[in-house]
Amino acid sequence: MQNNIESEINTQSALLEARIDVANTSIEQQGEAIDALQTETEEINNKIEDSGWITATLASNFQPYNNTAANIPKYRKIGDVVEIRGTVTPTETIEASNDATPILNLPSGYRPSGIARYFICQGSQKNVFLLTIQTSGNVGISRYGTTTNIDIPTLAWLPFSATFII
């Protein structure tokens, strides 16, 4: 009878140890799964991180239109998407040109990659202009006018809003 009890204890002990091994393996697997989920969550959060609006530094020959806070150019990045917006006016007449005159420069991390981005914007009266965002970060204005390029006067209203993927 003693041998039967010892045998049963040994059997139960072996079964218990096997269950503990299975439980430990399961806990390790769950830990690995949790680590993988945390990594994926961090990657997703990095993709949708919002910088918030950042005030742009204007080139010396531009200022916010009417010097009002609502017109100050700003930019932001949410994940891989950058948005810039503002309304400016030149502080001196800008000569008519097909070449972009810089308004501001976007910092690294907010610049288009690969190729420049181009946007047609509506300016004062019937005048339109080309807003160019270079891979160097330069945001510039050119081709101001209706049917031909004209000088950009100091009272010109130059609103812009552009969104692009970096």
C-alpha positions as CSV (number, residue, x, y, z in Angstrom):
1,M,0.0,0.0,0.0
2,Q,2.9,2.4,0.8
3,N,4.3,1.7,-2.7
4,N,1.0,2.5,-4.3
5,I,0.8,5.8,-2.4
6,E,4.4,6.7,-3.3
7,S,3.7,5.7,-6.9
8,E,0.6,7.9,-7.0
9,I,2.5,10.8,-5.4
10,N,5.2,10.5,-8.0
11,T,2.7,10.3,-10.9
12,Q,0.8,13.4,-9.6
13,S,4.1,15.2,-9.0
14,A,5.2,14.4,-12.6
15,L,1.8,15.6,-13.9
16,L,2.1,18.8,-11.9
17,E,5.6,19.5,-13.1
18,A,4.4,19.0,-16.7
19,R,1.6,21.4,-16.1
20,I,4.0,23.9,-14.6
21,D,6.3,23.6,-17.7
22,V,3.3,24.1,-20.0
23,A,2.2,27.2,-18.0
24,N,5.7,28.6,-18.0
25,T,6.0,28.1,-21.8
26,S,2.6,29.8,-22.2
27,I,3.7,32.7,-20.1
28,E,6.9,33.1,-22.1
29,Q,4.8,33.0,-25.3
30,Q,2.4,35.6,-24.0
31,G,5.3,37.8,-22.9
32,E,6.8,37.5,-26.5
33,A,3.4,38.4,-27.9
34,I,3.0,41.4,-25.6
35,D,6.5,42.6,-26.6
36,A,5.6,42.2,-30.3
37,L,2.4,44.2,-29.7
38,Q,4.2,46.9,-27.9
39,T,6.7,47.2,-30.8
40,E,3.8,47.4,-33.3
41,T,2.0,50.0,-31.2
42,E,5.2,52.2,-31.0
43,E,5.6,51.9,-34.8
44,I,2.0,53.0,-35.3
45,N,2.3,55.9,-32.9
46,N,5.4,57.1,-34.7
47,K,3.5,57.1,-37.9
48,I,0.7,59.2,-36.5
49,E,2.7,61.5,-34.2
50,D,1.5,65.1,-34.4
51,S,4.2,67.8,-34.2
52,G,1.5,70.5,-33.6
53,W,1.6,73.8,-35.4
54,I,5.1,75.4,-35.7
55,T,5.5,79.0,-36.6
56,A,7.7,79.4,-39.7
57,T,10.5,81.8,-40.0
58,L,9.9,84.1,-43.0
59,A,12.5,85.3,-45.5
60,S,13.4,88.9,-44.9
61,N,11.4,90.2,-47.9
62,F,8.0,88.7,-46.6
63,Q,5.8,89.4,-43.7
64,P,2.4,88.1,-42.6
65,Y,-0.4,89.8,-44.5
66,N,-1.7,92.9,-42.5
67,N,0.8,91.8,-39.8
68,T,-1.9,89.8,-38.1
69,A,-1.3,86.6,-36.1
70,A,-3.9,84.6,-38.1
71,N,-1.8,85.1,-41.3
72,I,1.5,83.9,-39.8
73,P,2.8,80.9,-41.8
74,K,2.8,77.7,-39.9
75,Y,3.6,74.1,-40.6
76,R,2.9,70.7,-39.0
77,K,3.5,67.0,-39.5
78,I,1.2,64.2,-38.7
79,G,3.0,60.9,-39.4
80,D,4.3,61.3,-42.9
81,V,2.0,64.1,-43.9
82,V,3.1,67.8,-43.8
83,E,0.8,70.7,-44.0
84,I,1.8,74.4,-44.4
85,R,-0.4,77.4,-44.5
86,G,-0.3,81.1,-44.1
87,T,-0.9,84.4,-45.9
88,V,2.0,86.7,-46.7
89,T,2.8,89.9,-48.5
90,P,6.2,91.1,-49.8
91,T,8.0,93.9,-47.9
92,E,9.4,95.1,-51.2
93,T,8.2,94.6,-54.8
94,I,9.2,91.1,-56.1
95,E,10.3,91.2,-59.7
96,A,8.3,89.1,-62.2
97,S,10.0,85.7,-62.6
98,N,9.6,82.1,-63.5
99,D,12.1,81.3,-60.7
100,A,10.8,80.9,-57.1
101,T,11.5,83.7,-54.6
102,P,11.8,82.0,-51.2
103,I,9.1,82.8,-48.6
104,L,10.4,80.4,-45.9
105,N,12.4,77.2,-45.4
106,L,11.1,74.0,-43.9
107,P,13.4,72.2,-41.6
108,S,14.7,68.6,-42.2
109,G,12.0,66.1,-41.5
110,Y,9.3,68.4,-43.0
111,R,10.6,68.5,-46.6
112,P,9.3,66.6,-49.6
113,S,11.5,63.7,-50.6
114,G,12.5,62.9,-54.1
115,I,10.9,65.7,-56.1
116,A,9.6,69.2,-55.5
117,R,5.9,69.8,-55.0
118,Y,3.9,72.5,-56.9
119,F,0.6,74.2,-56.0
120,I,-1.4,76.9,-57.8
121,C,-2.7,79.5,-55.4
122,Q,-5.1,82.4,-55.8
123,G,-3.6,85.8,-55.0
124,S,-4.9,89.4,-55.1
125,Q,-7.8,90.0,-57.5
126,K,-7.5,87.6,-60.4
127,N,-3.8,87.0,-60.0
128,V,-2.6,83.5,-59.4
129,F,0.9,82.2,-58.4
130,L,2.9,79.0,-58.3
131,L,3.9,77.9,-54.8
132,T,6.9,75.6,-55.0
133,I,8.2,73.4,-52.1
134,Q,11.7,72.2,-52.9
135,T,13.4,69.1,-51.4
136,S,15.8,71.6,-49.8
137,G,12.9,72.9,-47.8
138,N,12.6,76.2,-49.7
139,V,9.0,77.3,-50.1
140,G,8.8,79.9,-52.8
141,I,6.5,81.9,-55.0
142,S,6.8,82.5,-58.8
143,R,4.7,83.1,-61.9
144,Y,2.5,85.7,-60.3
145,G,-0.1,87.2,-62.7
146,T,-3.1,86.4,-64.8
147,T,-1.9,85.7,-68.4
148,T,1.7,86.9,-68.0
149,N,4.1,87.2,-65.1
150,I,4.0,90.6,-63.4
151,D,5.8,92.1,-60.4
152,I,4.4,91.2,-57.0
153,P,3.5,94.5,-55.3
154,T,4.0,95.1,-51.6
155,L,0.2,95.0,-50.8
156,A,-0.3,91.7,-52.6
157,W,-2.4,89.1,-50.8
158,L,-0.7,85.8,-51.1
159,P,-2.5,83.0,-49.2
160,F,-1.3,79.4,-49.4
161,S,-2.2,76.1,-48.0
162,A,-0.5,72.9,-49.1
163,T,-0.4,69.3,-47.9
164,F,2.1,66.7,-49.0
165,I,3.6,63.3,-48.0
166,I,7.3,63.2,-47.2
